[in-house]
């Protein structure tokens, strides 16, 4: 009799335990699904970030030559006046010597999905000094190279504002970036059906990596 009572006391709990187990299993599956959804969302965000980063490039932008003089000598370095920029004294200059400094500027260029560019320019920095202006110009001529070539013409279009009409040509540079140039009525008619156009470019080469260059539009070749 006692054994029968014990069985009777235990038997009602069995269905409850089964139900609790099923509930816990379902909760675990829901949690796993939620984690899976979160991972998918995170990966999607990372992919977008990588695509955005791929559209940002740093390119050589310009060079210039400035007349300067040597300031303080600090060990094997020297300062250049008037900005007190510290650079190596490779030519063993003395304080007060007149020199010519070759300076460069680069640019961080962001290109959107419509091929439009947003450019952030750096400050000018000195990369080399010369005793004569002629030597400085000779060196810079290898970094800023004029080129006449054919490039893709994306198209031409007109805009109108307050009864005034303006014409534009959209060109694709060798770097893949697109630029917009204002044109007159005669050039609009001559370019209207063309796919290629002859232009003057200036190739700005990176002094540290000559094969890396950025082409700037400098005018029409015809």
Secondary structure, 3 states (H helix, E strand, C coil): CHHHHHHHHHHHHHHHHHHHHHHHHHHHHHHHHHHHHHHHHHHHHHHHHHHHHHCEEEEEEEEEEEEEEEEEEECCEEEEECCCEEEECCCCCCCCCEEEEEEEEEEEEEECCCCCEEEEECCCEEEEEECCHHHHHHHHHCCEEEEEEEEEEEEEEEEEECCEEEEEEEEECCCCCEEEEEECHHHHHHHCCCCEEEEEEEEEECCCCCCCEEEEEEEECC
